Amino acid sequence: MVAVSRWQALHSRWAPLVQPLLRLVTGVGASAIATYAYLILVARELGPESYATFSAFWAAVVILGAGVYIPIEQETARRGVGITDGAGSRHLGGAAVSAALLVTVVLGALLLVSWPALSGFFSDDALLAAALVLGGLGYSAQFPVRGLLSAGRRYGRYASVLGTEALLRVLLVVVLVVVADPGPAALAAIVGLAALGSALAGVSRTGAGFSARGGALHFLRSAGLLIVGAVALQTLLYSGVLVARALAPPGQAVVAGQLLAAVTVTRIPVFLFQSVESLVVPRIAELAARGDTDGLRSAVRRLVSVVAVLAAVAAVGSATLGPPLVELMFGPEFRVSHGAMALLGVGTGIFMLAVAASDITVSLAGHAQMAVSWLAGLGAGALSLWALEDLTLRVTVPLIVGSCVAAVLATTAARARLLAAVAASR
């Protein structure tokens, strides 16, 4: 009886925390698997040369999605700590959705105006550019929902958004491949459609409607710095694809497609980390606001430990298993050297350490310092690009150099913010 009572006590204490977290892990896993299934199916359907065209869209949508809309999610989550369903959440959700839509409209207008200069990057496929705008509309609905769910620690519901998006991506790409002969634009449109569908599922599960009662410009004033830094961050992360797309010699159009496949493999740890990254920001912000210095230090140590392990996995795994894994996943036409994979893995590992430091900085309201860190990193990466001539080095080294610079600056900023938070709690 005593053992049973203890088990019941432990179950009642931990079940409310463990069960939602397990659902979150399931959703993150489903999202990761679905993303890779989607990219593999697209690559095998299109082949390396057409996949190079698709790579332009994918690099752009990831830079915009993670660079523009994840900061909106993070700012929603940071502001929403302690807010439950009701007027507060509706007002915050409305401001976040309005801000995201405003950004999407601006991005669409900029794309339209600059199309003569950008058309070559998209292989003159205007529908591919339209798919990019559709992706922005989907993210404008999805990421504010995720931000509110993250702030409220509704991990199970957050997982349902990820899971719904994952299911829609896989189903839609399979249907297209089976019933039609889709080009890059049709396959790219799946991203926006899946994001819209998952947002609807998230809203129905939150029970909180989103009104557009103003506040978008005020929201963007603080999220704007995050967006600037995150766009620089993601541009640096996908610099290899962008450089290969722009600088590959004539007749080597397949290089960008092959590189995207390699980048996709080396980014597996990054994807796993970024899937739960939005949960880190509100947690550290909450501990700092409560003055819980012990909990704050513990949360930071756990974050750094996890990221250090993922960084090591990225570096070692890419160098040893990267090339055969790329061919196994994407097909024998996608061949990348061990040297290139090793450099991509090292850059990815350093990049994740820099992201962890900048997340800590953002959690403690260091938005400007985060932006400066990644702008400096992007600038350093660009300078290294012009100092190199070999295409493989120009594709891989800028990420290493830029991530090192960003890591140093972000770590310095995070340490200063942590010391200030500890001092303020005394």
Helices and strands as residue ranges (DSSP letters): H 2-64, I 65-69, H 70-80, H 87-113, H 115-118, H 126-151, H 155-179, H 184-206, H 216-237, H 239-247, H 254-266, H 268-290, H 293-330, H 338-363, H 367-386, H 391-425
